């Protein structure tokens, strides 16, 4: 269903209605997905973990573009977009290609659980030059999510190691200890992943994808969803969120 009200976006530094955005038919991001992006949770008008998001955005951008806008400029534009749309809590996104686009939409409900699947036949290429980069070439991830029809799909890397979800970092709990794949597996250095590691005792390492079969709990994190507990995996019912999960989740700002 079409939106009743056009959203205001920032297009190359100017606030315009979404329908006023004009892009060349030969734009590299449109034709080849040559761009990077960052998605930020905004709560009560404040972008959460802005510095961490910007630093990752700059690292991603530097791998493709010679020049990335300054942090203060981007943050100011993002705040203007959120305010122009009358939002306090928002899902904001910065997309950089030949052009710079900043959007904001109402933030989804903060749901604590999710159903997930595993996809051993669709590995993440940890040797790709785009590994660990938030690139707009996201069709593979979306195709896998659509195919499995799950809230998230957890994937190995080409070595068969537990790596990441299509849109989340992965954690698993065994005997009260929390684990997550190391960056050497090729997983994205998620902002929420980093926050969880800094605030809690979490072991990074490498494990086969099959380690999830013996996990007491499986958690998924990203900046928008924060932390969610997997309640079904490949159709198999998992235990409900534990006290440990709620303790960790409730500490997230």
C-alpha positions as CSV (number, residue, x, y, z in Angstrom):
1,X,0.0,0.0,0.0
2,X,1.4,3.4,-1.0
3,X,2.3,5.8,1.8
4,X,-0.2,8.6,2.4
5,X,2.5,11.2,3.0
6,X,5.7,11.6,1.1
7,X,8.8,11.4,3.3
8,X,11.4,14.1,3.4
9,X,14.9,13.0,2.5
10,X,18.3,14.6,2.2
11,X,19.6,14.4,-1.4
12,X,23.2,15.7,-1.8
13,X,22.7,18.0,1.2
14,X,19.3,19.4,0.3
15,X,16.0,18.5,2.0
16,X,13.4,17.4,-0.7
17,X,10.4,15.2,-0.9
18,X,11.2,11.6,-1.8
19,X,9.6,11.9,-5.2
20,X,11.9,14.8,-6.1
21,X,15.0,12.7,-6.1
22,X,16.4,12.5,-9.5
23,X,19.2,10.0,-10.4
24,X,20.9,9.4,-13.7
25,X,20.0,6.3,-15.7
26,X,23.7,5.6,-15.8
27,X,24.4,6.0,-12.1
28,X,26.9,3.3,-11.0
29,X,25.0,2.6,-7.8
30,X,21.8,2.1,-9.7
31,X,23.3,-0.1,-12.4
32,X,25.9,-2.0,-10.4
33,X,25.2,-1.5,-6.7
34,X,28.5,0.5,-6.4
35,X,27.8,2.2,-3.0
36,X,27.9,1.8,0.7
37,X,25.4,2.4,3.4
38,X,24.9,2.6,7.2
39,X,21.6,2.2,9.1
40,X,21.3,4.0,12.5
41,X,18.7,3.6,15.3
42,X,17.4,7.0,16.4
43,X,15.8,7.2,19.8
44,X,14.2,10.4,21.1
45,X,15.9,12.2,18.3
46,X,19.4,11.0,19.2
47,X,21.4,8.8,16.8
48,X,22.6,5.8,18.8
49,X,26.3,5.0,18.6
50,X,26.9,7.7,16.0
51,X,30.7,7.7,16.2
52,X,30.9,4.0,15.8
53,X,28.5,4.0,12.8
54,X,30.4,6.9,11.2
55,X,33.8,5.2,11.6
56,X,32.5,2.0,9.9
57,X,30.8,4.1,7.2
58,X,34.1,5.9,6.5
59,X,36.0,2.6,6.4
60,X,33.4,1.2,3.9
61,X,33.4,4.3,1.9
62,X,37.2,4.6,1.7
63,X,37.3,1.2,0.1
64,X,35.2,2.4,-2.9
65,X,35.2,6.2,-2.9
66,X,38.1,8.8,-2.6
67,X,36.1,11.1,-0.4
68,X,33.6,10.6,2.4
69,X,31.7,13.6,4.0
70,X,32.8,14.7,7.5
71,X,31.1,13.2,10.5
72,X,29.6,16.5,11.8
73,X,28.1,17.3,8.3
74,X,26.5,13.8,8.0
75,X,25.1,13.9,11.6
76,X,23.6,17.3,11.1
77,X,21.9,16.2,7.8
78,X,20.6,13.1,9.5
79,X,19.1,15.0,12.4
80,X,17.4,17.4,9.9
81,X,15.8,14.5,8.0
82,X,14.5,13.0,11.3
83,X,13.1,16.3,12.4
84,X,11.6,17.2,9.0
85,X,9.6,14.0,9.1
86,X,8.3,14.6,12.6
87,X,10.0,11.5,14.0
88,X,11.5,10.9,17.4
89,X,12.3,7.2,17.0
90,X,13.5,6.4,13.6
91,X,15.4,4.0,11.4
92,X,17.8,6.3,9.6
93,X,19.9,5.3,6.6
94,X,22.9,7.0,4.9
95,X,23.6,5.8,1.4
96,X,26.7,7.0,-0.5
97,X,27.4,6.4,-4.2
98,X,27.7,9.0,-6.9
99,X,25.2,10.8,-4.7
100,X,24.5,11.1,-1.0
101,X,21.0,10.1,0.2
102,X,19.8,10.2,3.8
103,X,16.4,8.8,4.8
104,X,14.4,8.2,8.0
105,X,11.4,6.0,8.6
106,X,9.4,5.2,11.8
107,X,11.2,2.7,14.0
108,X,9.7,-0.8,14.0
109,X,8.5,-2.3,17.3
110,X,11.3,-3.6,19.5
111,X,10.5,-7.3,19.3
112,X,12.8,-9.6,21.4
113,X,12.5,-12.9,19.5
114,X,13.0,-14.1,16.0
115,X,12.7,-17.3,13.9
116,X,15.8,-18.3,12.0
117,X,17.1,-20.8,9.5
118,X,20.6,-22.0,8.6
119,X,21.9,-22.1,5.0
120,X,25.0,-24.2,4.7
121,X,24.9,-24.2,0.9
122,X,25.0,-20.4,0.7
123,X,28.4,-19.4,2.3
124,X,29.8,-16.0,2.9
125,X,33.0,-15.4,0.9
126,X,35.4,-14.3,3.6
127,X,38.0,-13.6,0.9
128,X,35.9,-11.2,-1.0
129,X,37.2,-7.6,-1.1
130,X,33.7,-6.6,0.0
131,X,33.8,-8.7,3.2
132,X,33.2,-6.6,6.3
133,X,31.9,-3.7,4.2
134,X,28.2,-2.5,4.1
135,X,27.9,-2.4,0.4
136,X,24.6,-1.6,-1.4
137,X,25.1,-4.8,-3.4
138,X,22.7,-6.6,-1.1
139,X,20.6,-8.7,-3.5
140,X,22.3,-11.9,-2.4
141,X,21.3,-11.4,1.3
142,X,17.7,-10.4,0.4
143,X,17.3,-13.3,-2.0
144,X,18.4,-15.8,0.7
145,X,16.0,-14.3,3.3
146,X,13.1,-14.4,0.7
147,X,13.9,-18.0,-0.2
148,X,13.9,-19.3,3.4
149,X,11.0,-17.1,4.6
150,X,12.6,-16.6,8.0
151,X,13.3,-13.6,10.1
152,X,17.0,-14.3,9.6
153,X,19.2,-16.9,7.9
154,X,22.5,-17.8,9.5
155,X,25.3,-18.7,7.1
156,X,28.8,-20.3,7.3
157,X,31.8,-18.9,5.4
158,X,33.5,-20.9,2.6
159,X,35.5,-22.9,5.3
160,X,32.3,-24.1,6.9
161,X,32.8,-21.8,9.9
162,X,29.8,-20.1,11.6
163,X,29.9,-16.6,10.2
164,X,26.8,-14.3,10.3
165,X,23.2,-13.8,9.3
166,X,22.0,-12.0,6.3
167,X,21.4,-8.9,8.3
168,X,22.7,-9.8,11.8
169,X,25.7,-10.9,13.8
170,X,25.4,-14.2,15.6
171,X,25.9,-15.2,19.2
172,X,25.4,-18.5,20.9
173,X,25.3,-19.6,24.5
174,X,26.6,-22.9,25.9
175,X,26.9,-23.7,29.6
176,X,26.3,-20.1,30.5
177,X,29.1,-18.8,28.3
178,X,28.5,-16.4,25.4
179,X,30.3,-16.9,22.0
180,X,30.5,-15.1,18.7
181,X,32.4,-15.6,15.5
182,X,35.6,-13.6,15.2
183,X,36.1,-11.1,12.4
184,X,38.5,-13.5,10.8
185,X,35.5,-15.5,9.7
186,X,34.5,-12.6,7.4
187,X,31.5,-11.5,9.4
188,X,30.6,-7.8,9.4
189,X,32.0,-5.8,12.3
190,X,28.5,-4.9,13.5
191,X,28.2,-1.8,15.7
192,X,25.8,-3.6,18.1
193,X,28.2,-6.6,18.1
194,X,31.0,-4.4,19.2
195,X,28.9,-2.8,21.9
196,X,27.9,-6.2,23.3
197,X,31.5,-7.5,23.3
198,X,32.7,-4.3,25.1
199,X,30.0,-4.5,27.8
200,X,30.0,-8.3,28.4
201,X,32.2,-11.3,28.7
202,X,32.0,-12.8,25.3
203,X,34.4,-15.3,23.6
204,X,35.3,-14.7,20.0
205,X,36.5,-17.7,18.0
206,X,35.8,-20.1,15.1
207,X,33.4,-22.9,15.2
208,X,31.6,-25.0,12.6
209,X,28.1,-24.0,11.7
210,X,26.9,-27.2,13.4
211,X,27.8,-25.8,16.8
212,X,24.4,-24.2,16.8
213,X,22.8,-27.6,17.1
214,X,24.2,-27.9,20.6
215,X,23.7,-24.3,21.7
216,X,21.5,-23.5,24.7
217,X,20.5,-20.2,23.1
218,X,21.2,-18.4,19.8
219,X,21.1,-14.6,19.7
220,X,21.1,-12.2,16.7
221,X,22.2,-8.6,16.8
222,X,22.1,-5.5,14.7
223,X,21.8,-1.8,15.3
224,X,18.0,-1.6,14.5
225,X,16.8,-4.9,16.1
226,X,19.3,-4.6,18.9
227,X,19.4,-8.1,20.3
228,X,16.9,-10.9,19.6
229,X,16.7,-14.5,20.8
230,X,16.1,-17.2,18.3
231,X,12.9,-19.2,19.3
232,X,12.9,-21.6,16.3
233,X,15.8,-22.7,14.2
234,X,15.1,-24.6,11.0
235,X,11.7,-25.3,12.3
236,X,13.1,-26.7,15.6
237,X,11.7,-25.1,18.7
238,X,14.4,-23.4,20.9
239,X,14.1,-22.6,24.6
240,X,12.4,-19.2,25.5
241,X,14.7,-16.3,26.3
242,X,16.7,-16.9,29.4
243,X,17.5,-14.6,32.3
244,X,20.9,-14.2,30.8
245,X,19.4,-12.9,27.6
246,X,17.2,-10.4,29.3
247,X,20.1,-9.2,31.5
248,X,22.3,-8.6,28.4
249,X,19.5,-7.0,26.4
250,X,18.3,-4.7,29.1
251,X,21.8,-3.2,29.4
252,X,21.8,-2.0,25.8
253,X,21.3,1.8,25.7
